[in-house]
Amino acid sequence: MRMTKLMLLAFLALFLVQFQTNAQQKITIYTVGDSTVKNGRGDGTGGLWGWGDYIGQFLDSTKVRIENHALGGTSTRTYQNLGLWDAVYKKLKKGDYVLIQWGHNDDGPLNDTIRARGTIKGISDKSEKIVNMITKKEEVVHTYGWYLRKVVKEAKEKGAIPIVMSPIPRNKWKDGKLPRNNTSYGLWAKQIADQEKVTFIDLNDRMASKLEKFGEANVTGTYFYKKDHTHPSAKGAVMAATSIIEGLKVSTNPLKNYILENPVIKLPRKTNLFLIGDSTMAENNNENAVGWGVMAPRYFDTTRVNIVNKARGGRSSRTFDFEGLWEKTKSEIQPNDFVIIQFGHNDAGKIDSEKFRGSINGIGDETQQVNRADSLMETVHTYGWYLKKFIRETREKGATPIVMSLTPRNEWPNGKVEQRSTTYVKWAQEVATEEKVDYIDLSDKVAQKYQVLGQEAVKAFFPKDHTHTGRAGANAVAETAAEQLRGLKKLKISDLVLGKKEMEELPPLELVK
């Protein structure tokens, strides 16, 4: 037995040594640059990515590995002043590669109290002595080309292979064309690459030519967002990486030998936002009873989120569970998804007759045995009990539950919009507090808007009855729900909602099918 254990330990040690040896033998590809190479933490916040996050998917990961050392907001100057290049330089070994791309931020002021990141234009040895208004220290500022050349030369000193790129194009169109930077930073990057005899890839022109084939209308919202003309989406970042790979293929650079023949590119999985509730949220196939969930996609970045409307007309928290609708929904939930829970309109029904959809008032553990018309015995729980079940089982799936109160009805006692603030609104909030989940009092937020619009204007939102909205009413509720979700800054869902300005620029409702 002891000999067997010793043999196992010896085998494990040998495996670890071999693993470490293989890891050391891998060539490292370092990427250095600004936010168009790595945006933020490289996690797609705001839907924005850098090409350095995807370039590795085109290369043989058994032979090379990627280290993305780019940092948003940096120029050739500040990247080095902050010691970021020194950190890469110390790690470089012979045969490694350094992919280099700057230029977007080098055009800023040489000296100011905000960033002081600009460089002198061109590639000459011209310099300017300043007292940096941020650091309060003397600094000699050089040209863009001087800083770029320094990185290239120092990479070569270590036996590494630098590859220089022109900056990606900005999504700013003029007469159906994207402006090139071949008279500024793209030109200067090429000049340095030529003088230092290293590979240059005109990423700017390669990517711009691809985008122009699609046209501005198809590019904005797919490869770039309207809110940001500089930082690409995941698809835009992949296009930039593809352009680099294409440039490598026609070069003599040895990195081309590690390009996969048929790479499988994986874009980030879309986040699912599940909606569970009743007809005030559901898709009801009735223009006079449109649930707000039908209009919800209008207010989200649907390139990154799927709105999965599982709400069903006529259901209460009880029947949504009893009929297996929750179980079916739960089977589709994945980690990092979101579930919005909103019930109450039908929970006030009868518990033991007719539609058998009423739940017990409150949020306690009381139960009632009901002999249904189909001779099945059912244990009925409180409204709050069902909400807690949905919340807890959502969390078990690794997803995030959000509780919303029910929507207000078109009833105006004493000139005020009716709200069930002492029953279902109150109980939903109590459940959310007890379970420590985010809560949105949609009833109150929508009611506030109704009060401003006035009773006559709101009447048009309810063409069928006092509970169900038409298309315009559903849109007003969906917009309010999205605004409140955007306010949940601690949750990723807030990042998936359109910004205030983007909402204001949405096409009129009558133009939307």
N, C-alpha and C positions, 0 to 999 in steps of 0.2 A: 504493500500500500504506500509506504514511504517513498519507495523507488518511483512509483507512478506519479506521485506528487512532484518529486524532483524533476522528472522528465517533463511534466506539464509546465513547471516553472521555467525550465530551460527553453522549452519551445516558445513560451510567451516572451521571454527575454529576447530570443532570436528574432521573433516577429516584430517586436518593438524596435529593435536595432535596424532591421530591414526597412521598416516603415519610415523611421527617421532618415535613413540613408536615401530612400526614394524621394522624400520631401525635400531634402537638401539638394538632390540632383535636379529637381525641377527648375526651370528657368523662370525668373520672376519678371513680370511686365508691370512696371510702375506707370501710373498715369498722374500727371501733374497739370494743374490748370485751375480754371475758375468754376463757377456753378453750372456752366453748360457741359462740364465734364462730370461733376458730382454736385447735385443740388441738395443743399441742406445736409441731412444725415444719410442721404442716398436711400431713403425709404419711401419716396414718392409723395411726400407731403404736398398738398395742393395739386396733386396730379402731375407734378413737375419732376423730371428726371434728367440725368446727364448721360452722355454716351458711354462714359467709363463704367456705368452700372451694367451695361449690356455687351460690351466688346468681348468679354470672356466667353460668352455663349457661342461665339464664332470660332473659338480656338480649342485645340486639343488639351483638355484639362488634365490628362494623364502626363503631359510633358511640360505644360506651362501653368502658371498661376498668376492671378491678377491682384495687385494691391492698388486701390484707388486712393491716392493721396491728394486729390484736388480739393480745393476749398472755395466755396462761394464767396464772392465779393473781393477776391484777391486780383491783383495785377502782377505782372512779372516782378515788379519792385516790392510790393508788400508781401508776396509769397516768400521772398528771400529775407526780407527784413524781419519777418515773424519767425524765422528759423525753420520753416517748413521744408525748404529745399535741403537744408543741412541734415534734417532727419532722414530724408530719402538718400542723400549722398552717402551717409555713413553705412547704409545697408546695401548699397550697390555692390555687386560682384561681377566679375568678368562674364560676359555672355548674357547679362540681363538686358532688358529693353526699357527705354523711357519714352512714353508717348507724351508729347508736349503741345499744349494749346492755351494761349492767352491772347488777349486783345480787347475783350469786351469792356474791361474796366480800366485799361491803360489810358483811356481818353479823358479821364477825370482830372480835376484840379491837382496841380503839383503840391499845393499846400492849402489846407483848410482845417476847420475844427471838426469836420465830420468824418472823413476817411483819409484824406491826404494820400491818395494812391496813384495819382497820375504819373506818367513818364513822359519824357521829351520825345517828340515824334521823330521817327526815322531810325537809322542804325549807326549813326556816326558816334564819335567819342565825345560829343558835346556833353557838358554837364552843368549843373547849377547848384550852388550851395544855398541851403535854406536852414532856418531854425523851424523844425517841424512843430506846427501849432498844436499837435496832439501829444507828441512825446516830449516837447520842450527842449529837444536836443538838436544839435547841428547835424545836418545830413547832406550828403552830396547825391543829388538826383541825376540819373543817367537816362539815356535813350532806351526806348523799348528794345531795340536791337542789341544794345549793350547787355541788358539783363538776360535776354534770350540766349545770346552767345555764351554768356557765363555758364548757364545751365548746360548747354550743349557741350562745351569744352570740358567741364568738370565731369559730366557723365562719361565722356570718352576717356578721361584720365583714369577712371576706374575700370576701364575695359567694357563698359556698357555701350549699348547701341541706341543713340537717340533718334527719334523720328519726330519731325516737326509738322504741325498741322496749322492751316489758316483757321481763324475762328469761324464757327458755324454761322450761317446767315440769320439775320433777324427777320421776323415775320412782318415786315413793313413793305407793303406793295406800292408800286407806282407804274401805272399804265400796264398792268398785268405782269410786271416783272419784279423780281426781288433784287435790290441793290447788292452789288458785289463789293468786297473790300480789297480788290486787287490793285488799288492805288494807295492803300494805307497799310493796315496791319497784316493783311494777307500778303501783300507785296513784300513788306519788310521781313515777314517770317520766311518767305521763299528766298530772299536775298541772303539771310543768315544761313539757311540750310545749304544753299549753293556754295557759299564761301567756306563753310565748314565741311563740305562734302558729305552731307548726311541726307537721308531720305526726306523729301517734302511731299506732303499730300494736300492738294488743294481741296480741303473739306468744304470750304465755303462754296465754291463753284459746283462741286459734285452734288452737294445736297440741294442747293438752290435750283439747279437744273431739274432735279427730280420733282421738287415741289411745284415748279412752274408748269409741269405737265398736268398736275392735278388742278391747278387754278386756286385762286385765293379762297373762294367759297368752300372748297373741299378740304383745304389745308387747315383753315381756322376752325377749331373745334375737333380736329382729328390729330394733327401733328403738332399744332400749337393751340393755345387757348386765346380767346379774345382778350382775356384779362392780362395777358403777358406775351409780349412779342419777342422775348429773348430766350426764355426757357421752354424747351419742348416737352410734350407729353411723353409717355412711355413709347408710343409709336414713333414719335419724332426722334427720340433718343436712339431707337433701334435703326431708324433710317440713317442717322448720323454714323452709327457704328458700321452699318452696311457700306456706307460710302468710304469709310476708312479701309475696310477690308478689300473693297474693290480697288482702291488705290494701291494697297499692298500687293495685290495679285499682279499688277502690271509693273511693279517695281522690281529691283534686284535685291531688295532687302530680305535677309534670311528668315525674318519672322513669317513670311508667306508660307514657309514650309510647315507651319503649325496650324494653318487654317483648315478647319473641317470641311470636307467635301459637301456634306449635306447637313448643315447645322439645324438643330431644332430650337427655335427661339421661343422662349416662354415669357409671355407678358404677365404682369401681375394679375392675380385672380380678382375679378370684380367682387366687391363687397355686396352681399345680399341684404336688403332692408325688407323684412317681412312685416306685413300689416295684418293684424288679426282684429276682427271686430264685426260689426253688423252692417246693415244696408247704408248707413250714413257714411261708411267708408268703402263699401264694396262696389264692384262693377255689376250693375243691375239690369243692363240691356233695356233701359227705360230713360229717355231723355228728360223725363220729369222727376226722376229719382236717381241722380248721379252721385255716387259716393265720392268723397274728397280724395280717396286713394287713386281714383281714375285720373285726376289732374296732378297728382303728386310728381310724376316723372318730369313734368315741365319745370320743376324747381330744383332739380338735382343734376349733378354731372353724371349723366348716364353712360359716359365712357368709362366710369369707374365704379358705378353702383347699379345694381338691378333692383328695381322696385317690384317686389313679389307680393301682389295683393291677394291675400288668402281670406279676406273678410267675406262674410256670407250674409245676405239679407235674412232677416227674421231670427237671427241667432242671438242668444244671450251667452254670458260666460259659461253657463251650465250646459246648454245644448251644443256649444262649440266643442266642449270637452266630450259630452256624452255621445255625440254622433261620430266621433273619431276624427273630426276636422283638425283638432289640435295634434293628435298623434301623427296624422299625415304631414302636417306642417313641420312638426318637430323632426321628422325623418329627413327633411331637406336642409335643416339648419346646419351650418358649418361653423367652425371656430372663427371668431372675429366678425361674424355677422351681427345684425341688429334686429330686434323684434319690438315693434310698437304694439302695445296692448291697449285696446279701447273698447269697453263694453258699458252697458248701462241702460240703453233705451228699451231693451226687451226683458231685462232682469226683473222688472216690476210686474211681469205677468203672473198668472196663476201657477202655483207650484204643483198642484195635484189634479189638474183638469185641463181640458182644451188642448193647447199647444205644448203643455208640459215644459215650459221654458223658464218659469220664474225661479229665482234663486232666493235663499233666505237673506233677509236684510242684514247688513253689517259685515264685519270682517272676522268674526269669531269662528269657533270650531263646532257650533251647533249643527245638527243634522236632522233630517226628516226622511223617513222611509215612505216611498211613494209607489203605489201599485199602478203602473202605467196602463193605458188602454190596450197595449199589446201583451198584457199579463206579465211583463217584466218588472221585477222589483228594482227600484233605483234609490240609492242613498243620495239625497240632495244636500248640498253644502251651502255655505254663505257666498255671497258675491265676492267678498274678499278672499275666501278660501280658494276659489277658482283662479283669481288673479295671482295669488301667491304660488299656486301650482305652476302656472305659465311662467312666472318669473324664475322660480327655482329650476325648472327643467330647461329653460333657456340657458341659464348659467351652466348647468351640467353639460351642455353642448359646447361650451366655450364661447357663447355669444353673449351680447349685451341686451338686456331688456330695458325698455323705456315705457313708463306708464303715462297714458294720456287720459284726461277726463273726457266724458262724452261731449258731443256737440250741443249747443243750445238750440232750442226749438223757436219757431217764429210765434212766440206768445209774449205779450207785453203787459203784464199786470201792473197797474199804476204807472204806465209809461216806461217801464224798465224791462229789458230783455229777461225772460224767464230762465232761471238756472236752478239746477238741482243741488244747490250748494250745501244743503243739510243732509243729503242722502248720497247719491252715487259719486258726485264730485268729491265730497268729503271722504267717503270710504276709499276711493281710488288714491287720494292723497295719503291717507293713513296707511294703506298697504305699502305705498312707495316709501314712506318714511320708515316703516317697520322693517322692510326688506333692504333698505339703503340703496334704492335705485333712483334714477332721475325721474322727475315727475313734471309734466307740463299741463297746466290748467287751461286746456284749449277752450273750454267753455267760457271762461272769463275773458281770454284774449280775443276770441271771436265776438263775444257780446259787446266788448268795448268798441270794436269796429262798427258793429250794428248800431250802437247808440249814436255814433258820429254820423252815420249815413241816414239814420231816421227810419221810422216804421214803414213809410210808403216805399222808400227805395229798397228796403230789405224784403218787402213783400214779393218783389219780382224774383228774388232768389229761391222762392218756395212755390213753384207752379202747381204742385200736386196737393200738398197738405202742409201742416205746420212742422213736420219732422224732416222730410226729405227735400234736399236742394236740387235745383236744376244745374245745368252746366256752369253758369256764372256763379251761383252760390257755392258749388263744390270747389270752384277755382279760388274763391275768396278764403275758404276754410283751408285748402291745401297751401295757399301762400302763407297763411298765418302759422300753420303747423311747421312749415319749412323755416320761417323766421325764428320760431322758438327753438327748433333743432339746431339752427346755426348758433344759437346762444349757448349751447352746451359745449363750451370750449375745451373741457377736459376729455371729451369723447371725439373719436375720429369722425363720427357722423357729421359733426359741424363743418368739417373740411370738405364733405361731399355735397353740401348744399351750395347752391349758387350764391354769390355775394350780392349785397344790396344793389350795387350798380348794375350787375348782370340781370337781376330781376327787373329792374326798371327798364332795361333795354329789350326785354322779351317782346315778341310780336303781340299785337292785340289778340284777345281771345277769339274774336270772330274769324281770324285767319288761321286758327289752329284747328285741325280736324279732331 
